[in-house]
Amino acid sequence: MGLFLTIASTMAAISPWAMGYWTDGFGADASRQMRYMPPFITLGVLMIVAAFSAPIIAALGKPVDKAINPLTEIDPATMEAVV
């Protein structure tokens, strides 16, 4: 989970810079609306990939061991230590 968050946050931090670099490369064509179609198509494709990757990530994260069962009762000795 930590690796996923590290990669996701790094990409989120880099994306405004990358988009600015990409649009700076348009030069004089930056005023043409059609020039922005490739970045938005790329964004749409990445969003579709992200949407379909959620079930894959969920399948990879299945626990191997059994879950820890919660205590059903409080042991009186534990209550004495807490109070």
Biopython code that builds the backbone (N, CA, C, O; Angstrom):
import numpy as np
from Bio.PDB.StructureBuilder import StructureBuilder

atoms = [
    (1, "MET", "N", (0.820, -1.184, 0.000)),
    (1, "MET", "CA", (0.000, 0.000, 0.000)),
    (1, "MET", "C", (0.867, 1.252, 0.000)),
    (1, "MET", "O", (0.542, 2.244, -0.652)),
    (2, "GLY", "N", (1.975, 1.197, 0.737)),
    (2, "GLY", "CA", (2.869, 2.345, 0.786)),
    (2, "GLY", "C", (3.488, 2.660, -0.566)),
    (2, "GLY", "O", (3.633, 3.825, -0.937)),
    (3, "LEU", "N", (3.853, 1.612, -1.301)),
    (3, "LEU", "CA", (4.430, 1.814, -2.629)),
    (3, "LEU", "C", (3.405, 2.439, -3.567)),
    (3, "LEU", "O", (3.735, 3.334, -4.344)),
    (4, "PHE", "N", (2.163, 1.967, -3.496)),
    (4, "PHE", "CA", (1.098, 2.527, -4.325)),
    (4, "PHE", "C", (0.903, 4.009, -4.023)),
    (4, "PHE", "O", (0.810, 4.825, -4.940)),
    (5, "LEU", "N", (0.840, 4.357, -2.737)),
    (5, "LEU", "CA", (0.650, 5.759, -2.362)),
    (5, "LEU", "C", (1.832, 6.619, -2.778)),
    (5, "LEU", "O", (1.655, 7.772, -3.169)),
    (6, "THR", "N", (3.035, 6.066, -2.697)),
    (6, "THR", "CA", (4.221, 6.811, -3.118)),
    (6, "THR", "C", (4.176, 7.099, -4.616)),
    (6, "THR", "O", (4.427, 8.224, -5.047)),
    (7, "ILE", "N", (3.857, 6.087, -5.398)),
    (7, "ILE", "CA", (3.799, 6.268, -6.855)),
    (7, "ILE", "C", (2.660, 7.216, -7.232)),
    (7, "ILE", "O", (2.839, 8.103, -8.066)),
    (8, "ALA", "N", (1.492, 7.029, -6.619)),
    (8, "ALA", "CA", (0.341, 7.873, -6.943)),
    (8, "ALA", "C", (0.593, 9.329, -6.581)),
    (8, "ALA", "O", (0.247, 10.229, -7.346)),
    (9, "SER", "N", (1.191, 9.565, -5.421)),
    (9, "SER", "CA", (1.443, 10.956, -5.023)),
    (9, "SER", "C", (2.540, 11.588, -5.871)),
    (9, "SER", "O", (2.488, 12.785, -6.150)),
    (10, "THR", "N", (3.522, 10.809, -6.280)),
    (10, "THR", "CA", (4.567, 11.340, -7.157)),
    (10, "THR", "C", (3.981, 11.721, -8.512)),
    (10, "THR", "O", (4.292, 12.783, -9.052)),
    (11, "MET", "N", (3.142, 10.861, -9.053)),
    (11, "MET", "CA", (2.496, 11.175, -10.332)),
    (11, "MET", "C", (1.581, 12.392, -10.203)),
    (11, "MET", "O", (1.521, 13.223, -11.109)),
    (12, "ALA", "N", (0.876, 12.498, -9.090)),
    (12, "ALA", "CA", (-0.004, 13.654, -8.880)),
    (12, "ALA", "C", (0.791, 14.945, -8.774)),
    (12, "ALA", "O", (0.323, 16.001, -9.201)),
    (13, "ALA", "N", (1.981, 14.869, -8.212)),
    (13, "ALA", "CA", (2.812, 16.064, -8.086)),
    (13, "ALA", "C", (3.470, 16.439, -9.414)),
    (13, "ALA", "O", (3.699, 17.619, -9.678)),
    (14, "ILE", "N", (3.771, 15.458, -10.240)),
    (14, "ILE", "CA", (4.451, 15.704, -11.509)),
    (14, "ILE", "C", (3.474, 16.120, -12.610)),
    (14, "ILE", "O", (3.866, 16.813, -13.549)),
    (15, "SER", "N", (2.212, 15.708, -12.507)),
    (15, "SER", "CA", (1.270, 15.915, -13.608)),
    (15, "SER", "C", (1.052, 17.383, -13.985)),
    (15, "SER", "O", (0.981, 17.661, -15.183)),
    (16, "PRO", "N", (0.939, 18.341, -13.064)),
    (16, "PRO", "CA", (0.787, 19.730, -13.519)),
    (16, "PRO", "C", (2.015, 20.226, -14.284)),
    (16, "PRO", "O", (1.895, 20.967, -15.259)),
    (17, "TRP", "N", (3.189, 19.807, -13.830)),
    (17, "TRP", "CA", (4.407, 20.205, -14.532)),
    (17, "TRP", "C", (4.427, 19.592, -15.933)),
    (17, "TRP", "O", (4.756, 20.273, -16.904)),
    (18, "ALA", "N", (4.079, 18.322, -16.039)),
    (18, "ALA", "CA", (4.096, 17.647, -17.344)),
    (18, "ALA", "C", (3.087, 18.269, -18.299)),
    (18, "ALA", "O", (3.383, 18.463, -19.479)),
    (19, "MET", "N", (1.896, 18.582, -17.794)),
    (19, "MET", "CA", (0.883, 19.206, -18.665)),
    (19, "MET", "C", (1.322, 20.600, -19.090)),
    (19, "MET", "O", (1.104, 20.987, -20.238)),
    (20, "GLY", "N", (1.936, 21.361, -18.188)),
    (20, "GLY", "CA", (2.450, 22.680, -18.549)),
    (20, "GLY", "C", (3.546, 22.591, -19.589)),
    (20, "GLY", "O", (3.591, 23.397, -20.517)),
    (21, "TYR", "N", (4.432, 21.613, -19.441)),
    (21, "TYR", "CA", (5.511, 21.419, -20.413)),
    (21, "TYR", "C", (4.933, 21.057, -21.783)),
    (21, "TYR", "O", (5.388, 21.543, -22.819)),
    (22, "TRP", "N", (3.911, 20.184, -21.758)),
    (22, "TRP", "CA", (3.280, 19.751, -23.001)),
    (22, "TRP", "C", (2.617, 20.939, -23.704)),
    (22, "TRP", "O", (2.798, 21.120, -24.908)),
    (23, "THR", "N", (1.855, 21.747, -22.969)),
    (23, "THR", "CA", (1.168, 22.872, -23.597)),
    (23, "THR", "C", (2.131, 24.000, -23.972)),
    (23, "THR", "O", (1.864, 24.736, -24.922)),
    (24, "ASP", "N", (3.231, 24.151, -23.258)),
    (24, "ASP", "CA", (4.244, 25.139, -23.663)),
    (24, "ASP", "C", (4.841, 24.772, -25.014)),
    (24, "ASP", "O", (5.266, 25.643, -25.773)),
    (25, "GLY", "N", (4.868, 23.496, -25.304)),
    (25, "GLY", "CA", (5.390, 23.034, -26.585)),
    (25, "GLY", "C", (4.488, 23.361, -27.764)),
    (25, "GLY", "O", (4.912, 23.253, -28.915)),
    (26, "PHE", "N", (3.245, 23.761, -27.492)),
    (26, "PHE", "CA", (2.326, 24.121, -28.572)),
    (26, "PHE", "C", (2.756, 25.406, -29.265)),
    (26, "PHE", "O", (2.498, 25.599, -30.453)),
    (27, "GLY", "N", (3.413, 26.280, -28.515)),
    (27, "GLY", "CA", (3.871, 27.544, -29.096)),
    (27, "GLY", "C", (2.715, 28.407, -29.552)),
    (27, "GLY", "O", (1.768, 28.643, -28.801)),
    (28, "ALA", "N", (2.795, 28.879, -30.794)),
    (28, "ALA", "CA", (1.756, 29.756, -31.343)),
    (28, "ALA", "C", (0.441, 29.018, -31.566)),
    (28, "ALA", "O", (-0.616, 29.644, -31.639)),
    (29, "ASP", "N", (0.500, 27.688, -31.674)),
    (29, "ASP", "CA", (-0.723, 26.906, -31.888)),
    (29, "ASP", "C", (-1.548, 26.748, -30.611)),
    (29, "ASP", "O", (-2.597, 26.106, -30.641)),
    (30, "ALA", "N", (-1.106, 27.311, -29.505)),
    (30, "ALA", "CA", (-1.818, 27.156, -28.236)),
    (30, "ALA", "C", (-3.205, 27.768, -28.275)),
    (30, "ALA", "O", (-4.049, 27.417, -27.450)),
    (31, "SER", "N", (-3.465, 28.660, -29.196)),
    (31, "SER", "CA", (-4.787, 29.279, -29.292)),
    (31, "SER", "C", (-5.785, 28.412, -30.062)),
    (31, "SER", "O", (-6.982, 28.698, -30.066)),
    (32, "ARG", "N", (-5.302, 27.367, -30.704)),
    (32, "ARG", "CA", (-6.195, 26.470, -31.458)),
    (32, "ARG", "C", (-6.754, 25.403, -30.521)),
    (32, "ARG", "O", (-6.004, 24.735, -29.810)),
    (33, "GLN", "N", (-8.071, 25.250, -30.527)),
    (33, "GLN", "CA", (-8.711, 24.285, -29.630)),
    (33, "GLN", "C", (-8.353, 22.842, -29.966)),
    (33, "GLN", "O", (-8.182, 22.024, -29.062)),
    (34, "MET", "N", (-8.241, 22.524, -31.226)),
    (34, "MET", "CA", (-7.937, 21.147, -31.638)),
    (34, "MET", "C", (-6.560, 20.687, -31.170)),
    (34, "MET", "O", (-6.294, 19.488, -31.089)),
    (35, "ARG", "N", (-5.704, 21.628, -30.868)),
    (35, "ARG", "CA", (-4.350, 21.289, -30.413)),
    (35, "ARG", "C", (-4.379, 20.598, -29.050)),
    (35, "ARG", "O", (-3.451, 19.868, -28.703)),
    (36, "TYR", "N", (-5.454, 20.830, -28.273)),
    (36, "TYR", "CA", (-5.568, 20.256, -26.933)),
    (36, "TYR", "C", (-6.230, 18.880, -26.928)),
    (36, "TYR", "O", (-6.368, 18.267, -25.869)),
    (37, "MET", "N", (-6.637, 18.389, -28.091)),
    (37, "MET", "CA", (-7.291, 17.095, -28.148)),
    (37, "MET", "C", (-6.379, 15.940, -27.691)),
    (37, "MET", "O", (-6.842, 15.107, -26.912)),
    (38, "PRO", "N", (-5.119, 15.842, -28.127)),
    (38, "PRO", "CA", (-4.279, 14.733, -27.655)),
    (38, "PRO", "C", (-4.098, 14.682, -26.127)),
    (38, "PRO", "O", (-4.162, 13.594, -25.556)),
    (39, "PRO", "N", (-3.875, 15.820, -25.445)),
    (39, "PRO", "CA", (-3.771, 15.711, -23.984)),
    (39, "PRO", "C", (-5.056, 15.222, -23.323)),
    (39, "PRO", "O", (-5.001, 14.444, -22.371)),
    (40, "PHE", "N", (-6.209, 15.667, -23.813)),
    (40, "PHE", "CA", (-7.461, 15.233, -23.209)),
    (40, "PHE", "C", (-7.785, 13.779, -23.557)),
    (40, "PHE", "O", (-8.375, 13.070, -22.741)),
    (41, "ILE", "N", (-7.412, 13.328, -24.742)),
    (41, "ILE", "CA", (-7.587, 11.909, -25.083)),
    (41, "ILE", "C", (-6.699, 11.062, -24.175)),
    (41, "ILE", "O", (-7.130, 10.027, -23.667)),
    (42, "THR", "N", (-5.464, 11.503, -23.974)),
    (42, "THR", "CA", (-4.551, 10.784, -23.082)),
    (42, "THR", "C", (-5.120, 10.725, -21.672)),
    (42, "THR", "O", (-5.076, 9.676, -21.030)),
    (43, "LEU", "N", (-5.648, 11.831, -21.188)),
    (43, "LEU", "CA", (-6.251, 11.866, -19.859)),
    (43, "LEU", "C", (-7.432, 10.903, -19.773)),
    (43, "LEU", "O", (-7.573, 10.187, -18.782)),
    (44, "GLY", "N", (-8.273, 10.879, -20.791)),
    (44, "GLY", "CA", (-9.418, 9.970, -20.807)),
    (44, "GLY", "C", (-9.001, 8.512, -20.796)),
    (44, "GLY", "O", (-9.593, 7.697, -20.089)),
    (45, "VAL", "N", (-7.984, 8.182, -21.576)),
    (45, "VAL", "CA", (-7.490, 6.799, -21.614)),
    (45, "VAL", "C", (-6.932, 6.398, -20.249)),
    (45, "VAL", "O", (-7.182, 5.289, -19.775)),
    (46, "LEU", "N", (-6.177, 7.298, -19.619)),
    (46, "LEU", "CA", (-5.622, 6.990, -18.297)),
    (46, "LEU", "C", (-6.721, 6.819, -17.253)),
    (46, "LEU", "O", (-6.588, 5.991, -16.352)),
    (47, "MET", "N", (-7.800, 7.584, -17.359)),
    (47, "MET", "CA", (-8.914, 7.435, -16.426)),
    (47, "MET", "C", (-9.624, 6.095, -16.630)),
    (47, "MET", "O", (-10.043, 5.463, -15.660)),
    (48, "ILE", "N", (-9.760, 5.667, -17.869)),
    (48, "ILE", "CA", (-10.372, 4.362, -18.148)),
    (48, "ILE", "C", (-9.494, 3.240, -17.610)),
    (48, "ILE", "O", (-9.997, 2.292, -17.007)),
    (49, "VAL", "N", (-8.194, 3.342, -17.824)),
    (49, "VAL", "CA", (-7.267, 2.337, -17.288)),
    (49, "VAL", "C", (-7.359, 2.292, -15.766)),
    (49, "VAL", "O", (-7.367, 1.211, -15.177)),
    (50, "ALA", "N", (-7.429, 3.456, -15.128)),
    (50, "ALA", "CA", (-7.534, 3.501, -13.672)),
    (50, "ALA", "C", (-8.832, 2.865, -13.191)),
    (50, "ALA", "O", (-8.841, 2.169, -12.175)),
    (51, "ALA", "N", (-9.920, 3.095, -13.905)),
    (51, "ALA", "CA", (-11.211, 2.526, -13.503)),
    (51, "ALA", "C", (-11.194, 1.006, -13.595)),
    (51, "ALA", "O", (-11.745, 0.330, -12.726)),
    (52, "PHE", "N", (-10.575, 0.465, -14.623)),
    (52, "PHE", "CA", (-10.529, -0.986, -14.775)),
    (52, "PHE", "C", (-9.438, -1.643, -13.950)),
    (52, "PHE", "O", (-9.433, -2.865, -13.807)),
    (53, "SER", "N", (-8.520, -0.868, -13.408)),
    (53, "SER", "CA", (-7.467, -1.459, -12.591)),
    (53, "SER", "C", (-7.904, -1.660, -11.146)),
    (53, "SER", "O", (-7.243, -2.391, -10.407)),
    (54, "ALA", "N", (-8.995, -1.033, -10.722)),
    (54, "ALA", "CA", (-9.467, -1.181, -9.338)),
    (54, "ALA", "C", (-9.782, -2.641, -8.981)),
    (54, "ALA", "O", (-9.368, -3.085, -7.910)),
    (55, "PRO", "N", (-10.492, -3.410, -9.819)),
    (55, "PRO", "CA", (-10.721, -4.820, -9.470)),
    (55, "PRO", "C", (-9.421, -5.639, -9.420)),
    (55, "PRO", "O", (-9.303, -6.568, -8.621)),
    (56, "ILE", "N", (-8.467, -5.298, -10.258)),
    (56, "ILE", "CA", (-7.188, -6.013, -10.251)),
    (56, "ILE", "C", (-6.441, -5.726, -8.955)),
    (56, "ILE", "O", (-5.881, -6.636, -8.344)),
    (57, "ILE", "N", (-6.432, -4.470, -8.537)),
    (57, "ILE", "CA", (-5.770, -4.104, -7.290)),
    (57, "ILE", "C", (-6.466, -4.778, -6.115)),
    (57, "ILE", "O", (-5.803, -5.239, -5.186)),
    (58, "ALA", "N", (-7.804, -4.840, -6.145)),
    (58, "ALA", "CA", (-8.547, -5.495, -5.071)),
    (58, "ALA", "C", (-8.226, -6.987, -5.005)),
    (58, "ALA", "O", (-8.121, -7.547, -3.914)),
    (59, "ALA", "N", (-8.070, -7.629, -6.151)),
    (59, "ALA", "CA", (-7.739, -9.059, -6.162)),
    (59, "ALA", "C", (-6.332, -9.308, -5.649)),
    (59, "ALA", "O", (-6.081, -10.328, -5.008)),
    (60, "LEU", "N", (-5.421, -8.404, -5.917)),
    (60, "LEU", "CA", (-4.047, -8.568, -5.449)),
    (60, "LEU", "C", (-3.925, -8.343, -3.949)),
    (60, "LEU", "O", (-2.987, -8.837, -3.324)),
    (61, "GLY", "N", (-4.858, -7.607, -3.367)),
    (61, "GLY", "CA", (-4.764, -7.270, -1.964)),
    (61, "GLY", "C", (-5.512, -8.206, -1.032)),
    (61, "GLY", "O", (-5.721, -7.864, 0.132)),
    (62, "LYS", "N", (-5.921, -9.373, -1.505)),
    (62, "LYS", "CA", (-6.641, -10.302, -0.643)),
    (62, "LYS", "C", (-5.715, -10.805, 0.463)),
    (62, "LYS", "O", (-4.555, -11.124, 0.202)),
    (63, "PRO", "N", (-6.225, -10.878, 1.710)),
    (63, "PRO", "CA", (-5.373, -11.326, 2.817)),
    (63, "PRO", "C", (-5.037, -12.805, 2.694)),
    (63, "PRO", "O", (-5.847, -13.609, 2.233)),
    (64, "VAL", "N", (-3.837, -13.142, 3.113)),
    (64, "VAL", "CA", (-3.378, -14.525, 3.071)),
    (64, "VAL", "C", (-3.799, -15.250, 4.343)),
    (64, "VAL", "O", (-4.238, -16.399, 4.295)),
    (65, "ASP", "N", (-3.665, -14.581, 5.468)),
    (65, "ASP", "CA", (-4.027, -15.172, 6.747)),
    (65, "ASP", "C", (-5.461, -14.829, 7.104)),
    (65, "ASP", "O", (-6.090, -13.965, 6.493)),
    (66, "LYS", "N", (-5.959, -15.532, 8.116)),
    (66, "LYS", "CA", (-7.292, -15.227, 8.604)),
    (66, "LYS", "C", (-7.277, -13.882, 9.317)),
    (66, "LYS", "O", (-6.256, -13.457, 9.858)),
    (67, "ALA", "N", (-8.419, -13.228, 9.308)),
    (67, "ALA", "CA", (-8.538, -11.965, 10.029)),
    (67, "ALA", "C", (-8.531, -12.231, 11.527)),
    (67, "ALA", "O", (-8.938, -13.302, 11.976)),
    (68, "ILE", "N", (-8.077, -11.271, 12.281)),
    (68, "ILE", "CA", (-8.065, -11.399, 13.728)),
    (68, "ILE", "C", (-9.486, -11.213, 14.232)),
    (68, "ILE", "O", (-10.134, -10.213, 13.923)),
    (69, "ASN", "N", (-9.965, -12.164, 14.999)),
    (69, "ASN", "CA", (-11.311, -12.065, 15.550)),
    (69, "ASN", "C", (-11.310, -11.090, 16.720)),
    (69, "ASN", "O", (-10.428, -11.151, 17.577)),
    (70, "PRO", "N", (-12.282, -10.202, 16.762)),
    (70, "PRO", "CA", (-12.339, -9.276, 17.895)),
    (70, "PRO", "C", (-12.766, -10.004, 19.164)),
    (70, "PRO", "O", (-13.418, -11.046, 19.101)),
    (71, "LEU", "N", (-12.402, -9.460, 20.298)),
    (71, "LEU", "CA", (-12.807, -10.050, 21.571)),
    (71, "LEU", "C", (-14.305, -9.872, 21.745)),
    (71, "LEU", "O", (-14.853, -8.801, 21.484)),
    (72, "THR", "N", (-14.963, -10.944, 22.192)),
    (72, "THR", "CA", (-16.397, -10.855, 22.416)),
    (72, "THR", "C", (-16.708, -10.365, 23.814)),
    (72, "THR", "O", (-17.769, -9.784, 24.044)),
    (73, "GLU", "N", (-15.802, -10.588, 24.753)),
    (73, "GLU", "CA", (-16.009, -10.146, 26.124)),
    (73, "GLU", "C", (-14.786, -9.392, 26.599)),
    (73, "GLU", "O", (-13.693, -9.529, 26.050)),
    (74, "ILE", "N", (-14.990, -8.619, 27.598)),
    (74, "ILE", "CA", (-13.853, -7.925, 28.229)),
    (74, "ILE", "C", (-13.457, -8.733, 29.447)),
    (74, "ILE", "O", (-14.292, -9.068, 30.287)),
    (75, "ASP", "N", (-12.191, -9.039, 29.532)),
    (75, "ASP", "CA", (-11.669, -9.749, 30.680)),
    (75, "ASP", "C", (-11.616, -8.802, 31.880)),
    (75, "ASP", "O", (-11.092, -7.696, 31.750)),
    (76, "PRO", "N", (-12.143, -9.198, 33.044)),
    (76, "PRO", "CA", (-12.117, -8.290, 34.197)),
    (76, "PRO", "C", (-10.714, -7.811, 34.563)),
    (76, "PRO", "O", (-10.551, -6.686, 35.036)),
    (77, "ALA", "N", (-9.716, -8.635, 34.353)),
    (77, "ALA", "CA", (-8.351, -8.211, 34.665)),
    (77, "ALA", "C", (-7.908, -7.073, 33.739)),
    (77, "ALA", "O", (-7.168, -6.183, 34.157)),
    (78, "THR", "N", (-8.353, -7.104, 32.505)),
    (78, "THR", "CA", (-8.026, -6.040, 31.569)),
    (78, "THR", "C", (-8.704, -4.741, 31.977)),
    (78, "THR", "O", (-8.102, -3.671, 31.886)),
    (79, "MET", "N", (-9.939, -4.826, 32.423)),
    (79, "MET", "CA", (-10.655, -3.622, 32.846)),
    (79, "MET", "C", (-9.988, -2.981, 34.056)),
    (79, "MET", "O", (-9.950, -1.755, 34.167)),
    (80, "GLU", "N", (-9.459, -3.807, 34.969)),
    (80, "GLU", "CA", (-8.793, -3.257, 36.144)),
    (80, "GLU", "C", (-7.535, -2.503, 35.743)),
    (80, "GLU", "O", (-7.198, -1.483, 36.344)),
    (81, "ALA", "N", (-6.840, -3.005, 34.727)),
    (81, "ALA", "CA", (-5.604, -2.345, 34.280)),
    (81, "ALA", "C", (-5.911, -1.030, 33.582)),
    (81, "ALA", "O", (-5.130, -0.083, 33.674)),
    (82, "VAL", "N", (-7.022, -0.963, 32.896)),
    (82, "VAL", "CA", (-7.390, 0.239, 32.169)),
    (82, "VAL", "C", (-7.885, 1.318, 33.123)),
    (82, "VAL", "O", (-7.535, 2.490, 32.985)),
    (83, "VAL", "N", (-8.694, 0.917, 34.082)),
    (83, "VAL", "CA", (-9.276, 1.878, 35.012)),
    (83, "VAL", "C", (-8.237, 2.234, 36.008)),
    (83, "VAL", "O", (-8.492, 3.037, 36.905)),
]
sb = StructureBuilder()
sb.init_structure("model")
sb.init_model(0)
sb.init_chain("A")
sb.init_seg("    ")
for serial, (resi, resn, name, xyz) in enumerate(atoms, 1):
    if name == "N":
        sb.init_residue(resn, " ", resi, " ")
    sb.init_atom(name, np.array(xyz, "f"), 0.0, 1.0, " ", f" {name:<3s}", serial, name[0])
structure = sb.get_structure()
